[in-house]
Amino acid sequence: MSEDQREAAVAWFEKGIADAATARVMGVARSPVKGLYLRWRIHGRGVLVAKQTKQVYSFELKLALVERFIAGETAQALAAEAGLSSSGLLKNWAAAYRREGADALRPKAGGRPGRPGSPPPEPEPGPGAELERLRRENERLRAEVAYLGKLRALRAQERR
């Protein structure tokens, strides 16, 4: 919907006209008007303000909201209380929680996965970082020594 259409739809909502009637009056499809209506019920006129892109919510907030939603509170009320962009977001979290448990609500690693065989990323500097680096180096050197030992044994066997 265009910005003018959205403003007109919100004006109809404020007059007490719901989504289906607003869509008929404006001559547009109902689904975008319904989505706008549901968000308007949460944010009021604030639905017309440009929304933030890619809002990130903490694991603890997601878990608390999902548990309250499953306990019986309405998605609309919880979304309004927490300032979510829509109640559908909370419903998606609840579905993921039911499928995979609480870990489904944890933040996911971003970016493209690494290539197979590429070295793992360097750990964050910290108290155990140097020890971890030395362990990896020790493991690599042991593998190198074992490889050279087998190579030497094969060459000795070829000479015989």
Secondary structure, 3 states (H helix, E strand, C coil): CCHHHHHHHHHHHHCCCCHHHHHHHHCCCHHHHHHHHHHHHHHHHHHHCCCCCCCCCCHHHHHHHHHHHHHCCCHHHHHHHHCCCCHHHHHHHHHHHHHHCHHHHCCCCCCCCCCCCCCCCCCCCCCCHHHHHHHHHHHHHHHHHHHHHHHHHHHHHHHC
